[in-house]
Amino acid sequence: MRSKVLLLSLLAAVAARHPEAPTHSKLRNLPPINAAEFTADYWYNEARAAIEKRSKRDPDQNVARNLIMFLGDGMSIPTLAAARALKGQKLDRTGEEEELFFESFPGLGLAKTYCVNQQIADSACTATAYLCGVKNNYGTTGVTAAVSRRNCEASLLETNRVESIAEWALAAGKDVGIVTTTRVTHASPSGVYAKSADRHWENDAEIISDSNDPERCVDIARQLIQMNPGQQLKVILGGGRREFLPNTTFDDEGGQGFRTDGQNLIEQWQQDKSDRDLSHDYVWNRDQLMNHFDSPPEYLLGLFENSHMQYHLEANATTEPTLEEMTEIAIKMLSRNEKGFFLFVEGGRIDHAHHDNYVHIALDETLQFEKAVEKAAGILPEDDTLIVVTADHAHVMAYNGYTARGSPIYGLSDEKDTDGMPYMTISYTNGPGARTQVNGIRDDIRQDGNFGENRWRAHVEFPLEDETHGGDDVAVFARGPHYRLFAGLYEQSQIPHVMAYVGCIGPGPHAPGCNAATTLHVTGLVLLLSVVKLILL
């Protein structure tokens, strides 16, 4: 009974953080949504036209063998500005003049983040946009906007299911991996491999709770382990053991599984690789992961927490790998494929800290994300690796005036409000950090018992159980072949199409250099076969 209550409370918390989107027709007398947007073709054609237009101003002749997408979940532009100031201040500088490593990338643009049915997006509809190249409905993953949330039957129609850039890469013979600080079945990483009418269907129990059949609409964890493309992923690193284990079992750290179907998907993953005589390993702590650092297996599954991985500021360094470490070993594994790879890396807990108004943690998670990007860029050559750094959506964190240059980014503003009460340089427009007001006057935040600590909640304008996402555009940074194509303002759904164009994969247009690259590859193969034939004669 206790575990059931725990499960229901966790699901309630998730629902509060990502509430159900209102039905468009029930809101007001709104203009109708363009019906064409409910199809994949609409977004494919929109992206194709944009690529053709921008490619006329792009002289680059290189193509990308490797493709990496770095996704800072909830990494809004104010988050970037505040994080760079924090970075500089940690180095005993004023801070404002600092830059994050990827902010020096030569390609810079802005992406629009709305869902087809929602003005302000969640991480599922955005994942479908930046990984599948199609905009869809709030709360759904890997399907078109013809699928309303929780509509199991509609999600099974092939015309409503879309492929991700990972599937395009696999079809071209490349290897694929995912790295995240969230559950590997969470909204963002699920966009790599899942087709689901609800982002919360991470295990069978959640599908049943929505009165759907988990044998028809397979849960996200099962899709990752039992179906393609999930089954083909060479490296999977993150959290979320509970989604893979029966609710009658406990993981290595005492966390209970959530599955009601009795399936142990971790054991199934191991058995599948053994049956195919593939070198593999499952790891659940940092020591086990680092044992593979110099000579990793062909397939690696790492689940380091029962749910999401710990915040870096609170993590146990002996059991919890950093995002930088996970990224490095993933690149080592995937680089063994001469045809290249696609890797998705998510700094997912920037978002979670913002939802709780934990600004100290949100900015630290952003700096940890930066380290992972810098590590990847230091390993891989710029001339044949395209690195794209972006966010899925914004948050409502505000960077307030007026404060003297070099003032602590976590600190008080030099100004006070009209009632003489202090306020912080960083605050939020909504969330759980709202304070009680007496006669319209805010509490003095300096009197909070945990003022200035990591889990001190920044003050907000109006109270909510969880802070909301923002509807702002997000930044897109690019380094590598054809980086110029990422300049300007565009639909978020163009991102994977542009990456595919540069990487010579997928159903859309390809860069002019792709033909030359293919010819060189084929010519080299023919020469190799000729040499082998001569040796055998």
N, C-alpha and C positions, 0 to 999 in steps of 0.2 A: 504494500500500500504506500509505504514511504517513497519507494522509487517511482511509483506512478504519480504521486503528488509532485515530486521533483521534476519529472518529465513535463508535466502540465505547466508548472511554473516557468520552466525554461522556454517552452513554446510560447507562453504568454509574453515573456520578455522579448522574444524574437519578433512576435507580431507587433508589439508596441514600437519597436525600433524600425520596422519596415511594414507599416500598416497597409491594409487593403486599399488599392486605388479606387476612387469613386467611379462608378459607371458614367461614361461621358454623357449619355442621354438624360441622366438624373440630376445633373448639376444645374445648369441654367439654360437659357435659350442660346446655346452656343452654335457657332457655325459648324457645319459638318466636316469631319475629317475626310481628306481626299481618299477615296476608296482604293486607289491604286497603291497607296502606302501599305496595304494589307498583304501585298505580294512581295516575294523576294526580287522579282524582275525589276520592280520600280527602283529599288535601292542599288541593284547591280548596274542598271542603266545610268542612274544618277552618278555613281562613282566612275563609271567608264567615261562619261562626258567630262567630268572634272579632271580625270587623268589626261585625257587627250588635250584639254585646254592648257593645263599647266606644263605638260611635257614639251610643248613647243618652246618653252623658255628654259629648258634643262639640257645643257650640253653634255652631261655625263654619259660615258660609254661603258662604265663598269656595271657589273651585276653583283648581287649579293648571294654568296654561297650559304651564309648563316644569317638567320633572322632572330633577333631577340626583342621581345616586347616587355618592358618594365612598366608595371602598373602600380602607381601609388594610390591606393583606394582612399578616396576622399581628399586627395592632395590638391586642395584649392590653390589659387594664385596667392591669396593672403597667407596661406600656410607656407608656401615657398618663401615669401618675403620674410616672414617671421623666423622660419628655420634658418635662413641664411644669416640673419642677424644673430641668432643664438650660436651658430657655428663660429662666427667671428668673435663673439664675446667669450666663448670657451677658450679662445686663443689670446685672450686679454687685449682684444682690439675693440674699437667702438662697435663694429659689427655690421652696420648698414652697408658698408662698402664691399662686404664679402660676397662670394657667389658659391652656389652649390656646383658640384663637379659638372653635372649634365647641363647646367645653364650656359655653359660655354660651347655647347654643341652648335654647329653652324646652321642647322635647320630649326626653325621655330615657327609654330603656328598656333591656332586656337580651334578647338573642336566644340560643336554644339551638342549638348548632352540629353536633350529631351527624349522621352519615349513616344511612341505613336499615340498613346492614349493619356499621357501624363506630362504636364509641363515640367515637373521636377522629377528626375529619374531616380531609380534604385540601381543596385549593382548587378541585377540580372538582365534588365533590358539593355543596359550599357555594355555588359559583357557580350551580348549577342551582337551589338553594333560593332565594337572594336575587335572582336574575334571572328565573327561570322559575316560581317559586312552588310547586315540587314537590321533595320530598326524594328522593334516589336513592342509588345505591351509590358507594362510594369509588372515585375514579379515572375516573368517567364523567361526561359533560357533555351536557345537553340531552335526556336520555332518562330514562324512569322506572326504578324499581328492578326492573322486570321484565327489565332488561338487565344481565347480569353483565359484569364487565370483560372486554374483548376479544371479546365475543360479537357479531361483525359482523352476522350474520343477524338476531338479535333487535333490533338497533338500527335495522334498516330497516323494521320494522313500524310503520305510522302510529300505531297505538294506543300504542306505546311512545315516541313522539317528542313533545316538548312545546315550546310556543312561549315566547319570552321577552317581557319587558315591552317590549323594543325592537320586536318584531314587532307588539305591540298598539299601540304609538305610531305605527308606520308605517301601520298599517291605519286609524288615525284622521287621517292626513294630516300628522302631525308629522315632523320630521327627526330623525335619530339619528346619534350619533358615539361613538367610543371614544378614550380617552387613557390611556396606561399607561407605566410605566417598565420593564415587562417586554417580552418578545416579544408582539406583538399576537395571536399564536396560542397564547399560554400559557393555563393553566387558567382564570384569572379572566376575562379579556376574551373568551375563547372562549364563555363562557356567554351572551353577547349574541347570537351568531349560529350556533353550531355544534351539531350533533347527532353525538356520537361515543361509541363504546363504550370508548375509551381516551383520556385526556387527552394521552398522549404521541404520538398520531397527528397530529403537526403537519405532517408531510410524507409523501410516498408511501413513502420508504425505511423509515420506522418501521412502517408497516402491513405491508409485505412481511416485515420481520424478525419479525413476529408471525404469519406464515403466513396472512395474509389478503389479499384482492384489493383493491387501491386503486381499482379501477374500480367496485367495488360499494360499499365503504365509503370514501367520498371523504375525503381528508385535510383537516385543519382549515384549512390555508392555501388550498386550492382552494375550500373552502366559502365562505371570506371573499371571494374574488375572483370566483368563477364562479356562485355560487348566491345565492338570497335567504334571509335578509334581508341577508347580507353585501354583496352587490352594490349595495344601496341606501344604504349608510352614506355620509353626506356627508363625514365627517372621520374619519381613522384615523391616529393618531399614537402611536409607540412604537418598539420595537426588533424584531429578528427577520428581517433580510433573508435569512438563510440558508434559511429555510423557503420562500422564494418564488423561489429561483434554482437552476438546474441545478448539479450537482456538477462540471461541466466549466467553470464560470465563476467569476469572482471579483468581489466588489462594489467600490465606489469606495474602500474603505479596505483592500482586499486580503483580505477575508474570503471563504472558499469557500462556495458554495452546497451544500445538502444533498439536493436533489431528484435522483432517478434517472430520472425520466420525460422529462427534457429540456425541461420547460415553464418558461418565464420568466413568472411570474405578475405581476411588476411591469409588464412590457410588455403583458401581456394586460389589466391594469387600465387602462392608458393607452389601448389600442386600443378597449376597450369604451366609454370616455367620448368618444373621438373619433368613433366610429361613431354615437353618440347626440347628437353636436353639443353636448356639455356642456363648460363651461369646467372645467379641471382642471389639476393639477400633481402631480408626484412630487418630493419633496425628501428629502435624506439628511443634511443638516447644518443647524445653527442659522441660519447666514447666509441660506440659501435659504428657510427657514421665515419668518424675520423680514422678508424681502422681500415677503411676502404679508400682513404684519400689518395694514396699513391697508386693503387691498383684496384679500381672499382670493378664490380661485376658488370655483365651486359645489361642486367635489369636491377633496379634498386627501388625499393619501397620504404620510405621512412615516415613514420607517424609518431611525432614526438610529444603529443599531448592527447588527452581524452577528447577535448574540444579544441579551441583555438590555442596556438602557442602563446606562451607568456609574453607580456610586454618586456622589452629589452631591459628597462630599468628595474624590473622585478624578477628577471629570469634567473634560474639556477644555471650558472655557467658550466657546470660539470655535466648536466643532463640535457641542456637546451642549446642546440647549435644556433649560430646567428644567421641572418639572411645572407650575409656575405659568404659565410662558409658553405651554406647549401648551394648558393649560386656557383661558387667555384667548382665544387665537385660535380655539379650537373654539367657544366661546360666541359670539364675533363671527360666525362662519359660520352657526351654527344659529339665531341670533336673527333671521335674515332671514325665517324662516317665521312668518307671522302666526298660524298654528295652534299654534306652540310646538315644543318638542323634548324628546327624552330624551337625556341625556348620561351616559355611564359613565366615571368617572375613577378610576384605580387608582394608589396609591402602592405598587407591587408589591415593592420591594426591601427594605422593612422586614423582610419574611419571610426573604429570602435572607441578610441580615446576621445575623438571629437563628439561622438554621440553622448558621452558621459561628461562633457565639458572639462576633460582632463587635459588642459593645454600643455602642461609640462610633458606629459607622456606623448601626446600627438606630435609635438615638434621633435622629440627624441626619436620616435619611430621614423620620422621623415629623414633624419640624419643617418639612421641605420640603413634606410633604403638607398640613400645616396652612396654609402660605402659599397653596397652590392653592385650598383651601376659602375662605379669606378673600378672595382675589381674586374668586372667583365670586360670593360674597355681596355684595361691593361693587359689582358690575356689575348684578345682577339685582334687581328689586323683590321685597320679601318677600311682598306680598299676592297675587302670581300665580305665584310660583316656589317649589316644594317642594324643599328640599335635605335629603338624608338622608346622614349620615356614619356609617359602621359598619366592622366588620372581618369577615373570613370565618371566622377561627378564632383561637385564642390560641396562645401559645408558653410554654415552661417557664422563662422568665426570672423570677428571684426578686429582690425588693427587700428586702434583709436588714437586720436590726437588729444592734447598736444604735449609732446615729451622731448626733452633735450637730447641731442645726438649722443649716442652711446649709453643711454639709460638701459638698465636691464630689461630685456624683452619680456620677462616674466613679472616685471615690477609694476609699481603704481605709476599712473600718469602724473605729470607735473601739475595738471589741472584738477579741479574738483567740480562736482556738479553744482547746480544752482542752489542746493540745500547745504552746500559745504561738505558733502560727503565725498571721500576719495573713490576713484575708480581705476581699473587696471588698463594698461596699454592694450592688452588682449582681453576681449570679452566675446560673448555670443548673443545672438538675438533671441535664442530660445533654448530650452533644455532644463535639466534637473538642477541647475545651479541658481535658480531664482531664489531671492531672499524675501523674507517677510517685510512688508512695509508698514510703518505706523504713521498714519496721517499723511500718506503719500510720500514719506521719506524713507529711503533705503537704509538698511542696516549698515553699520560700519564694518566693511569686510575684513579689516585688520584685526577685528576681535574674534574671528573664527579660530577655533582651537587648533586646526591644522593648516592655518594660513601659510601659503608658500610651499607646502609639501606636494609631492608628486600627484597625490589623489585629492588635492584641494580643487574644488570646482570653481572655475571662473564664473563671475556673476553674469546673469542673463537678463534680457528684457522681459520675457514672459515665460511662465513655467510650463514645461512639458516633461513627461516621463523620460523621453529621450530627445536630444537635439536632432533637428532635421537636416537633411541634405539641402544644398543650395542649387539654384537653377543657373548659376553662372557658367560661362564657357570655361573649359580647362585648357591648360597649356599642353602643347605637343613639342617635344624636343627630338631631333633626329641627327644621327651621325653615321656616315657611311655612304655607299653608292646612292645617288639620286636623292640626297637629303633635301634638295631644293623643292621637291614635290610636296613637302610637308609644310610649306609656307602658306600663310593666308588664313582665312576663316572658312571652315567647311563642316559638313556633317561628320559626326564621329564614326559613322558607318563606312566612311571612305578609307579609314586607316588600314584595315587588313587588305583591301584591294590594292592600295598603293604598295604595301609591303610585298604582296604577291607579284605585282608588276616588276618590282626590283629584284625579287628572288626567282623569277621565271617559273612560278607555280600558279595553280588555280585556273579557273575557267575564264578569267577576264583577259584584258590586254597585257602583253609582256613588253619589257623594255627592248629596244633595238639590239642591245648587246646580248640578249638571250640566245639569238640564233647563232651568233659567233661562239658563245660559250658552249652551246650544244655541239656545234661542229667540231670544236677543239676536243671536247670530251670523246666524241665518237671517233675522231681521227686517232687520238691517243690509244683508244681501245683497239682499233684495227691494227695499229703498229705493234701493240703488245701481243696480239694474237699471231701476227706475222713472225715476230721473234720466237715465240713459243713453238710455232710450226717448224721453223728452221732448226731449232734445237732438237726437236723430235726426229727430224729426217736423218 
